[in-house]
Amino acid sequence: MAEKVKSKTDVAARAENKGKGQTCRNCGNKIEVVLSISASGKKRMRRICCEG
């Protein structure tokens, strides 16, 4: 069954979901988001977890 969708205006529910964070599909560890800058100066947000 699908998870119950909570209201966008429910601040407590939004804080709870944000606190959970994202987990990797492969290893189950928490995903870390970092800002990387290429040689040309372009910025990109990357999700780092398990190598491979």
C-alpha positions as CSV (number, residue, x, y, z in Angstrom):
1,M,0.0,0.0,0.0
2,A,1.1,3.5,-0.6
3,E,2.2,5.7,2.2
4,K,-0.4,8.2,3.4
5,V,0.2,11.6,1.9
6,K,0.2,14.4,4.5
7,S,-0.9,17.9,3.8
8,K,1.7,20.4,2.5
9,T,0.6,22.8,5.1
10,D,1.2,20.4,8.0
11,V,4.5,21.8,9.3
12,A,5.1,19.0,11.8
13,A,4.7,16.4,9.0
14,R,7.1,18.3,6.7
15,A,9.7,18.6,9.5
16,E,9.4,14.9,10.2
17,N,10.0,13.9,6.5
18,K,12.9,16.3,6.2
19,G,14.5,14.9,9.3
20,K,14.5,11.3,7.9
21,G,16.8,12.2,5.1
22,Q,17.4,10.1,2.0
23,T,18.9,6.7,2.0
24,C,20.8,4.9,-0.7
25,R,19.0,2.3,-2.7
26,N,22.1,0.1,-2.9
27,C,23.6,0.1,0.6
28,G,20.9,1.8,2.7
29,N,23.3,4.5,4.1
30,K,22.4,8.2,4.3
31,I,23.1,10.1,1.1
32,E,25.4,13.2,1.5
33,V,24.8,16.1,-0.9
34,V,27.8,18.2,-1.9
35,L,28.4,21.1,-4.2
36,S,31.0,20.4,-6.9
37,I,32.4,23.0,-9.3
38,S,33.7,21.9,-12.7
39,A,36.9,23.3,-14.4
40,S,34.6,25.6,-16.5
41,G,33.1,27.0,-13.3
42,K,29.7,25.3,-13.5
43,K,28.3,24.4,-10.1
44,R,26.4,21.2,-9.5
45,M,24.9,19.5,-6.5
46,R,26.0,15.8,-6.3
47,R,24.7,13.1,-4.1
48,I,27.5,11.0,-2.6
49,C,27.1,7.6,-1.0
50,C,28.7,4.3,-1.9
51,E,31.4,4.3,-4.5
52,G,30.4,2.2,-7.5
